[in-house]
Amino acid sequence: MSTDKQKQNAENALREAKERRAREEEQARKRAKEVGGREGPEATRFGDWEKNGIISDF
């Protein structure tokens, strides 16, 4: 492979990754937010120790 071809492949990969990330961020913004839930990180994802071990949104 020539260096020009490698450079073009790298640029294409970076462009595709940037586009994919933008799509994923847009989808994340469109997701419904929890109504009436507690503020802060999701306890089941980040660990329930953040609120004294109490999970109250189940």
Secondary structure, DSSP 8 states (H G I E B T S, - for coil): --HHHHHHHHHHHHHHHHHHHHHHHHHHHHS---SS--SSS-HHHH-GGGGTT-----
